[in-house]
Amino acid sequence: MKTAHRVSLFLIAVPLLAALWSSLPMIAYVEQVPFYSASGIQVFGFETFTHEAGFARLTLAVIGLLILFIPYRKGEAWAFAALVVLMIFYVLPVGFFLSRTHLGRWPILREFSSGPRAVGLVAVNFVRHFFPALAFAGLAIAVPYFITSRRNTQWKDIRTP
């Protein structure tokens, strides 16, 4: 049972580490966007929506990893429930919709975010769906551990002196 718990810990950590790693180029990215003023003169502004999304992804990944490596590793049931909520409402949407965002005009960020251009559509979709599948496989492996664990019960045996 302990081995399955450790495998689930690893399987859940992989997508959270991928989210942590993919947040770094999103934080550093600020795009200069041309627009026209009321008088018709072209001026430049800065579009930083990706900047905040990178910080949000970094924060959620760090919180998830802290929950995973401290209370989840100890076998606390609330940590399992918290990770289930995080996987359903964060890892699943990021994996399916946002994991390969196009980060603009900078070639290094484009290549980092969407992979090499030689990669076909099948490989990109595989990577997009691979991390959420790992997370949910890790949670599925951990279900028996948290259901049968004696640590999660708060009841004491009345018959013991």
C-alpha positions in Angstrom: 0.0 0.0 0.0 2.9 2.4 0.7 4.4 1.7 -2.7 1.2 2.7 -4.4 1.0 5.8 -2.3 4.6 6.8 -3.4 3.8 6.1 -7.1 0.7 8.2 -6.8 2.8 11.0 -5.2 5.1 10.9 -8.2 2.3 10.8 -10.8 0.6 13.8 -9.2 3.9 15.7 -8.9 4.8 15.5 -12.6 1.9 17.7 -13.9 2.4 20.1 -11.1 6.1 20.4 -11.9 5.2 20.9 -15.6 2.8 23.7 -14.6 5.5 25.2 -12.5 8.1 25.0 -15.3 5.7 26.4 -17.9 4.9 29.4 -15.7 8.4 30.8 -15.9 8.4 32.0 -19.5 4.9 33.3 -19.1 6.0 35.5 -16.2 8.9 37.0 -18.2 6.8 37.8 -21.2 5.6 41.3 -21.9 4.5 42.2 -25.4 4.7 45.7 -26.8 1.5 46.3 -28.7 1.0 49.1 -31.2 -2.3 51.0 -31.1 -3.5 54.4 -32.3 -4.4 57.3 -30.1 -7.4 59.5 -30.7 -5.4 61.9 -32.9 -4.3 59.0 -35.2 -0.7 58.7 -34.0 0.6 55.2 -33.5 1.8 54.7 -29.9 3.0 51.6 -28.1 1.5 50.1 -25.0 2.4 47.0 -23.2 0.1 43.9 -23.1 0.8 42.0 -19.9 -2.1 39.6 -19.5 0.3 36.6 -20.0 2.4 38.0 -17.1 -0.4 37.7 -14.6 -1.4 34.3 -15.9 2.2 33.1 -15.4 2.1 34.3 -11.7 -1.3 32.6 -11.2 0.0 29.3 -12.7 3.2 29.6 -10.6 1.2 30.2 -7.4 -1.2 27.3 -7.9 1.6 24.9 -8.8 3.6 25.8 -5.7 0.5 25.5 -3.5 -0.3 22.1 -5.0 3.3 20.9 -4.6 3.3 22.0 -0.9 0.1 20.2 -0.3 1.5 17.2 -2.1 4.8 16.9 -0.3 3.8 17.8 3.2 0.3 16.6 4.3 -0.5 14.3 1.3 2.8 12.4 1.9 1.8 12.0 5.5 -1.5 10.5 4.4 -4.0 13.2 5.6 -7.4 12.9 3.9 -8.0 16.6 3.6 -4.8 16.9 1.4 -6.2 14.2 -0.9 -9.5 16.1 -1.2 -7.6 19.4 -1.8 -5.6 17.8 -4.6 -8.7 16.3 -6.2 -10.2 19.8 -6.3 -7.0 21.3 -7.7 -6.7 18.6 -10.4 -10.4 19.0 -11.5 -10.4 22.8 -11.6 -6.8 23.6 -12.5 -4.8 20.8 -14.1 -7.6 19.5 -16.2 -8.5 22.8 -17.9 -4.8 23.8 -18.2 -3.9 20.5 -19.8 -6.7 20.6 -22.3 -7.0 24.3 -23.1 -4.1 26.4 -21.9 -1.0 24.2 -21.8 0.3 25.3 -25.2 -0.4 29.0 -25.2 1.1 31.0 -28.1 3.4 33.5 -26.3 3.8 36.1 -29.1 6.5 37.2 -31.3 9.6 36.3 -29.4 11.0 33.1 -31.1 12.4 31.5 -27.9 9.1 31.8 -26.1 7.1 30.6 -29.1 9.4 27.5 -29.4 9.2 26.9 -25.7 5.5 27.2 -25.4 4.4 25.3 -28.5 7.3 22.9 -29.0 9.3 22.5 -32.1 7.5 23.2 -35.4 8.3 19.7 -36.7 6.1 18.2 -34.0 2.8 17.1 -35.6 -0.7 17.6 -34.2 -0.8 14.1 -32.7 2.3 14.7 -30.6 1.1 18.1 -29.4 -2.3 16.6 -28.4 -0.6 13.8 -26.6 1.5 16.1 -24.5 -1.6 18.2 -23.7 -3.6 15.2 -22.5 -0.7 13.3 -20.9 -0.2 15.5 -17.8 -3.9 15.5 -16.7 -4.0 11.7 -17.4 -1.0 11.3 -15.1 -2.6 13.4 -12.4 -5.8 11.5 -12.4 -4.0 8.1 -12.6 -2.1 9.1 -9.4 -5.3 10.1 -7.7 -7.0 6.9 -8.7 -4.1 4.9 -7.3 -4.3 6.8 -4.0 -8.0 6.2 -3.4 -7.7 2.8 -1.7 -4.8 4.2 0.5 -7.0 7.0 1.8 -10.1 4.9 2.2 -8.5 2.1 4.2 -6.0 4.1 6.1 -6.5 3.9 9.9 -4.9 7.3 10.3 -7.9 9.1 8.8 -10.3 7.9 11.4 -10.8 10.1 14.4 -12.7 7.4 16.4 -11.0 5.7 19.3 -11.8 2.1 20.2 -14.1 2.3 23.3 -13.2 -1.2 24.5 -9.5 -0.4 25.1 -8.7 0.4 28.7 
